């Protein structure tokens, strides 16, 4: 892909992502105004993190990053390969979702142990998880069809998909007499169904109709899973760290999960708008240049991706640090969301913001690792990041009593360390590519 095409695709993806983020903000604004930093809002942001984390594992993150280069490499066997992946994914999701629906308490005990101290909140969380978890089935299939579009450099509908999610939740919130967990859960399922219909239709238009295929090509599947299993760690590292924050936050004062959620949503804005867009658009190009052993072209894509993501993250972080309180006041201070909530959310936003340049460029680094099939690097980075966050969370909360700000700060430290290690691995990949003859 030429430089102009690279930026054209990136800007197009970012445009739809921007629209989605605007609707996402409107959704958060409505929820904050109607619920404030209440127990109901806490249950929503904590419990919905559970399918979102598994979505990063099995859906949009890991599946997209590992499946897109595998489709390109499969070439003439692509359709058979896709049918095999579809079969495995479909059966696995049915079994996994069924398990969660039967044993919801098991997952609440793991992901929100602090709720056990409040029987009413614990019961609400358990019921809400049973209602919303089938969303993981829908959104994982969405990611499957999205990866097909990405492999053909057809990015616009993938970028537009989250718009349906936010619009659906907004409509349900505005037209319901009371914003209950049942209303929110139903809106999530309807949104997932609409997203699936859209991406299935686009994939059929591009020439792929899914079929079950149990005649597995072991070679192609081995290559795919050598990417996919480490991708579970890579795509979900940030979400995992945020989830760890949420688990610890369930032990803190009421409102802590909501403050962390809203500040994280603002961090996700530049990450989704630029980091994910650039990483996604660059992935097919990185795969092709590495297959051709074209070191010169690889370096061009590497320099474009790294410099743009790092600088955008740097300026975004500075903006949030300098204007955190003003941003939170402007976006959320209305209804039940008061001045204390503003200050608490702003403080965690500042703590997260220091990591923005590292988080954005790490998104791009992940694409480099998957394109080069260097999955062992992903495993190493993921383990170190998660371990660092777990240790620092404990230190900042129980030893230094930093509350929810300590949780955000631990995530920042873990992200920074991961980025430094990633730089060393990127250097090794660059040196290992021979110039094309």
Secondary structure, DSSP 8 states (H G I E B T S, - for coil): --HHHHHHHHHHHHHHHHHHHHHHHHHHHHHHHHHTT-HHHHHHHHHHHHHHHHHHHHSTTHHHHHHHHHHHHHGGGHHHHHHHHHHHHHHHHHHHHHHHHH-HHHHHHHH-GGGGG-HHHHHHHHHHHHHHTTHHHHHHHHHHHHHHHHHTT--HHHHHHHHHHHHHHHHHHHHSSS--HHHHHHHHHHHHHHHHHHHHHHHHHTT----------HHHHHHHHHHHHHHHHHHHHHHHHHHHHHHHHTTS-TTHHHHHHHHHHHHHHHIIIIIIHHHHHHHHHHHHHHHTT-HHHHHHHHHHHHHHHHHHHHHHHHHHHHHHHHHHHHHH-STT--HHHHHHHHHHHHHHHTTHHHHHHHHHHHHHHHHTT-HHHHHHHHHHHHHHHHHHHHIIIIIT--HHHHHHHHHHHHHHHHHHHHHHHHHHHHHH-----
